[in-house]
């Protein structure tokens, strides 16, 4: 699967319809570590920065819910993020990637999160994003937004 490549195909539509303050890049879990992937990552980050030069960009290092080993793409993603003035969200260095299957956070395939797993991810991302000083989303602005509100 080449997941980074097709992301750039959405730019013309996205640039016409969105003016984001914060962009979160969460991609690369299924991409092979190849020259084509490396180039696609570089192109994608550069295109995002060029399209939205004032936006805060956050790159989430790819992880699987049960993996304790960082993605082989991490060095490339980190370099692209640094070159394009993006913030790096690394679940491994923050200590919340690779949680236990026995904790009920991963489904029977040991890959995809359960509802509890998604809650776990959301709680950690919310805390990390707040620690980065990212603004809370305002859905009243008339466009799609994800709220950083605490779960009830």
N, C-alpha and C positions, 0 to 999 in steps of 0.2 A: 504494500500500500504506500502510495506517495501522497501523504496528507498535506504537507506544506505547499506543494505545487498548486493545487486547485484553490487554495485560499486567496491567492492574488487575483483569480478570475472574478471575484466578487467586488473588487475595488470600485469599478465604475458605478455600480448601483449603490454601494455603501457611501461613497463620497458625495453622491447626489442627495442622499436621504438622511445622513447622520453627521452631526458635528459634536463628537464626543469630547468630554473633558478627560476621561480615563478610558484606556483601551487595555483589555486583559487578553494576552495571547496564551492560550492553553492548547497547544498542539504538539505533535511529534511522537506520541506514544507508539504509533504503528509504523513510523518511518524507518527504513533501514539506514544504517550509517554508511552512506555512499557519497561520492562526489556530487551526484545530482541532488541529494538531500541537502548537503552542505550549501550548495549554490542556491537552492530554493529557500533555505533559511535566511541566507544573506539578502537575497532579493526581497523576500517578504518583509523583513524588518526595515529595510531601506524604503520600501514602498509605503509602509505604514507611517514611518516618520515623515516622509515627503508629503503624504496625503493630509496628515494632521500634525503639523509641526509644533503646535502648542500643547498637544495632549500629553498627559502622563501615560506612559506605556509601562505595563507590568507584564513580565514574562514568567509564567509558572513552569518550572522545570518538570518535564514529564515524569510521571510515576504511575505505578499500578498500586491498588490498595493494599496488596500483600507483599510488594517488593521492598526489599531493604537495600537494593543496589541501584544507584542513580543511573539514569539513561546514558547510553553511549553518546547521545547527542548533546549532553550537558556542556562540554567545552565549546562546541559550535554555537549553541544557544546563548551561552554566557558572553562569548566574544561579540556576537551580533547585537545583543542587548547593550553591551558597553559602548560599542561603536555608534549606536543609535539613541544613546542617552535614556535607556530604559532601566527600570528597577527589576531586580531579579527576586522572585519568590521561590525559594528552594525548600520544599517540604522535607528533604533529607537533612539539611543543615539545621532546620528549625525543629527537627525531632518528631514530626508527626506522620511522616510517610512510613509505610510498611507495617501498619498495625495488624493485629492478630486476626486470623480467620475465626478462631474460637470465640472472639469477642462479638460475633454476630454482625460485623461490619462489612463482610464480603459474602457474596452469594455462593451457591454450590459450585460455580465454575472457578472460584478462588481468584477471580479477576475483577468482576463488576461489583460495585458497592450495593448494599441493601439500603433500605430507607434509613436505617441507623448509620450506615456508612456515609451516605450523602449528608446527613446531619452533622456527623463528625467532621467531614471535609469542610462544610459550610461554616461551622463554628471556628475552625482553625484559620480558614482563609479570612473570615471576618475579623478575627483578632489580629492577624498579621497585617491586613490592609489598614486597619485602624492604627496600628503601631507605625505604619509607613506614613500616616497622616493623610490618607486618601479621604476625600469627602464622601459623606453618605449620599446615596442616590436620592433624587427627588422625582418620584413618578408623577407628581402634579405638573411637571413641565410639559406634559403632552407627548412624551416619547417613552419608549420602553426603558425601564431601568431595573436594576437589581438592588434591592434594599440591603443595607448593612445593619439593619435592625437586629437586635438580639432575638433569638428564637423564644417563643412563648412556651 
